[in-house]
Amino acid sequence: MKIVSLGLYNPIPINTGSDSYVYYLLNSINKNNEILHYYFTKLKSNQGRFPDNINFQTKYLESIFSKKIPKEKIPRIFQYPRFDLLLDKSDINKIKADIIICDIVTYIVAKYISRKNNIPLILVEHDIEWKKLKSDSSLFYIPMMIYEKSIFKKVNAITTISMSDYQYVTKFIDKNKVFYIRPAFDSFIYTPKGPSYDFGKDKINLLFYGSLDRPMNIQALNFIKNSLIPLLQKEHMLQKIRINIFGSGIPPKHFKLEKDKNINYLGVVKNPGEYIRGADLVIVPVKNVGGTKVRVLETLFCGKPVIVMPEVVAGLPNEFKKFIFIEKDAEGFLKIIKQFLEKPTEFKINDKIIENYLKKCTTMQDVIENVLLIKK
């Protein structure tokens, strides 16, 4: 069977939680199938983690317009949905498949392919898109909310990354069409065991990581540079604290991470688990709601404590919430950092919680089998 997936980015190499989730979804499909992931947007950086086992191929979708018109000259609102692919259908008309997987951004093109091939369509809700837009103070969240709800009723199945998103979607359609697929993790990378990177023992090591060219991580960098660091300076704590940052993607130049004496910027790393284990405390100061912030779970799976913004918590599995510090601003983050300075504590999450979590993980193969069964 041939399965086609459409997404905004190429998930290989893995450099964000979203990439990790797409990799898990596609790699969980039976190896006997032919799986091809088409992506809409090329990133400037092509660095990150290349997993040892990849069961699918990836390919950039082009049109005569994308070949001739530089991306920078196309209004941002038209860049991502790729309407050019519907104006020049030469590339998408070649796509033949038995089932198609897409997200909200790629839905329009996926719907065309689905109708042309008369095949089922599965919608992957990485998060509730309109909620994310609302948290970014975009007025576009209102039409997106209407649009997103309308799509729910037009697809054969929907997957959600969090239980809260599952509960939201099932308000509008039959719950038998909705599947909660938890993120799963490479147990060789995200584990408390194994080598730890040595940041230095002379200070408490804070760590922030992610793809540094994505909007929510750019906001987080702004928080670290312009709120947290000035507060640490005011409290004369920078001589006791080391702020470490790694991630793929090219961060905005105005942050000048390489030259900032208050930041240990590491760029791209091959094994994120090694660096998480080397840290004393991981910070995730992102504010967009919806979905599950995968790096929070990665951190906990590595046996390290994490501070998050309140918006992050809703999408996390309940069994992990008691292991997380939740603070809404730089003063709150400072309070937890002071606690670790005064009394460093041995942090350990119960192994059985992780084991039970992984046992409950549904896969995309389960969804596909259900969809095909209904079609028969």
N, C-alpha and C positions, 0 to 999 in steps of 0.2 A: 504494500500500500504506500502511496506517495502522500506525504503530509507537508504542507507549506505553511510557514509562519511569516507574518509581517510585523516589523517592529521599527521604532524610531531609530535605534542605534544597533550597531554590531555588538553583540554581547561578548565577543571574543576579540581581544583579551578582556578578562573580567577586571573592571576597575570601579564598579559601584555595586550597591546592594541590588539595584534593578538588573544589572548584568548578571549577577550571581543567580537571581531568581529565574530569569529567562533561561540561563544555562541549565538550571535544575529542571525546569518544566520540560524542555526539549530533550534533555539527556535521559529523562525518566520514561520516554516513549520506547516501546519495544524496538530493539536493535534490528529486527528483521524489516523494519520500515525504512523507506527512503525519506529523509527529513532535510528540508532546505529552508533556511531562514533568510528572508530578504529584508534589507534595512534601507531606511529612507535618507539618513543623514550621515555624512562622513565627518569625523572629528579630526582636529588638527593633530592630536596625539594618538599614536597607535601602540601605547605601552600599557602594560598591566600583567595580570597573571594568566598564563596559558595552562589550563588543566591538562592532566596527563591523558584523560579519557574524554573525547568529544565524539558524540554519535551523529552529529549533524554538520552540514556545510552552511556557509554564509555567502551572500552575494548582494552587492549594491544595485538598487534599481535605478535605471537611467531612462531619460527621454531625450528627444532632440533639443528640448528647451534647457534641460539641466546641463547638457554638454556645451551649449552656446552662451548661456546667461550665468554670470557669476552669482553665487548664492547671496553675496552681500548686497546685490542690487534688487533682490526680491524682498518685498515687505515681510516682516517676521511672521505675521499671521498666516501667510500663504506658504512659508517655507516648509513647515512640518507636515501638513496634510497632503502635500505633493499633488495638487490638482493638475500639475503638468503631466502626470502619468495617465490621467483620464483624457487629456487633450491629445496626447500622443500615446496611443494604446499599444504601440508596436512591441514593447517589452512585456507588458502584463498580459497581452493576448497569447504569448508563448507559454504562459504558466498553466500547466496541467496538474491536477491534484485530485485526491479522493476526499480530503478534508482540509480546511483552512483555519488557521489560528491568527487572531489579530488583537490589537488594543484599541482604545478609543480614537487615538490620533490616526491610525492606519485603517480604521473601519471602512471609510468610503471606498477605498481601493479594494479592500478585502471583499466588500459586498459585491462589487462588480465581478470579481473573479469567482465568487461563490455562485452568482447567478449564471455566469457564462458556462461554468462547469457543472452546474446543478449539484453542488456539494454542500454538506453541512458547514456551518461557521461557528467557531468557538471564540467568545470574547474573553480576553484576559484583563481583569480589572486590577492593575498594579496598585491603584488607589482609587478613590472617588474623585475624579478629575475636577469637578466643580468646587468641591471642598478645598482642594489645594489652591485653586485660583482665588477663592474667597480669602484664604489665609494669606495670600500674596497681595491682598487689597485690589484685585483686578475686578472691575465691574463686568467683565466678560463671563464671570461665574454664573450670572443669571441665565443667559441663553445656553451656556454649557449645561446647566442643570436640566433644562428642558430637553436639550438634545440627547444628553446621556440617558435620561429616563426613557426616551423614545426608542433608543437602540436596544435597551434591555429586552423589549418585546419582539425584536426582529431577528434575534440570533437563536441558535439551537441549544447553546449552553453558555454559562458564564462561570468563570473561576474568580475567586477573590483570594487575596493574600492574607486577610485578617478576618477574625470572627465578627468584628464590628461592621466591616464592609459587607460581609455575608448577610448579616441581619438587616442592613440597609437595603440591599438588592432584593431580598426575599419579601420586602414590603410591596413590591411592584409586580413580581412574576412568581410562578409556581416554584417552590423551593426544590422540587425534583430536577430543575434545570440549572440549579446553582450549586457549585462545589467549592468548598473551602480547602485550598491547597497551601499548607504551611510551607515556609521556606525550609529546606533541608541543607545540611552543611557537610563539607568534606571533613570527616573525622580525623584525617591525618594533619590537617592545617589548623582547624579550630578545635583545640583541645588544650586542657591545662598542662598536659605533658609535652615534652619536646624542648628544643633549644629556645632560649630567650635572648633577644638582642640586648646588648649591654649599652644602655644610654649613658651610664655613669652612676655611681652610687652616692655621689656627693650631694645630690638634690632629689627632691620628690619629682618624679617624671610624669607629667601630664601628656596625654596623647590625643590628637585629633586626626582623623583620616577620612578619605573619601575621594571621589573624582572632583578635582578642584576647579573644574570649569563648568560645573552644573550649578544652576541658580541657587538651590538651597544651601549648597556648600560654600558658595561665594558669600551668602548672607552670614553663614557661620564664621567664615574668615573675618568678615567685617566686625562681628561680635568679639572675636578673640583679639583682633588688632586694636579696635577703638573703644572697647568697653572693659574686657577682662584684664588685658595687660596694663592699661592705665590704673586700674583699681589695685592690681598687685604692686605696681610701682608706688602708689600712694601709701600702701600698707607696708612698704619696705620688705616685700616678700620674694622679689625676683632673685635674690641671692640664694634662696632656698628652693625655688621652683624652676624646673626646666620645662618649657613648652615645646613639644615635639610634634611635627606635622609631616605626614607622608600622604601620597596619593598620586594617581595618574591624572591626565588632563593637564592643560597649561593654565595655571591660575592667572587672574588679571594682573597685568604688569604693575598697576599702581600699588599693589600690596607689597612689592619688593621683598618677597619672602626670603630670597637668597641672601639679602644684605641686612636683614633685620637681626640685630644682635640679641634680641629677646626671644628669637625663635630658632629652633634647630630644625631646619627644613631638609628633609631627606629625599624628596622627589619620589620616584617610582620604586617600589620594593617588590621582590619576587614572592616572598612568603609573608603575608600580612600577619598570620598567627604568631610568628616569631617576634614581631614588634609589639603586638598586643600583649603577649606574655611578659615582655620586658618593661612594660609601663606599670606604674603604680595606680593610675587612675585615668580612665578614658572619658573624654567629654564629647557630647553630641548636642551642640547648641543650635539645632535646626528647628524651625517653627512651622513647617508645612504639615498639614494634617492629612489623614487618610493613609491607607496601606500599612505596612510594617517596616520600620526602620531596621533593615537587616543587620546593619553593623552593631546595633545594640545586642542582638542575639549572638552575633559572632563574638563580641566581647565577653558576654556571660559564658559562652561555651568554652572560652579560653580561661575562664575562672577569674576574671578581673571585674572590679566594680566600675560603674558608669554613672555619670550625671547627665540627665536629659532635660529638655524643656517639656512643659506639660503637654504640648501638642503631640509629642512623640508617643505618649503612653497609651492612648486609646486603642491603637492597632496592635499592641503587643499581647501575647497570650497571658492570661491571668496568672498562671503559675510562676511567671518570671517577674511580675511587677514588684513583689516584695524585696527583690534583690537590687532595685534601681533607686538611685537618688533623683528626686524630681525637684527642680528649681526653675523659677520663671525669669530670673535676671542675673546680671553679673554678681550682685551682692549675694544671691543665693548660692551661686557656684563657689564664690569666695568662702562662704561659711563651711561648705563641705571640704574644700581644700584645706582650710585651717584645721578641721577635725583630723585629717590625715597627717598633717604636720605635727600636731600635738600628740597623736596616738596612732601610728600606723597599725592597721589591723590586718590579720590574715583573712582574706576573703575566699569563701568556698561555697559554690552552689552544689546542691545535692545531685549526685550522679544519676539517681533514679528519676529525678525530674527531667533531665535531658533525655534519658533512655525512653521514658514514657512519651515525651514530646515526639521523638523520632518515630516511635511505633505508630503514632496517630497520623503520620504524614500521608495524605492522599497524593496520587501522582496524575500527570496528564494522561497517562495510559488508561487509568481508570475512567477518566472523563470521556476519552475517545471511544472506549468500548461501550459506555453507556449511550452515547450519541448514536453510534452505529446500530446498537440494539433497537433503539427507538425508531430509527429510520427503516429497519426491516419490518 
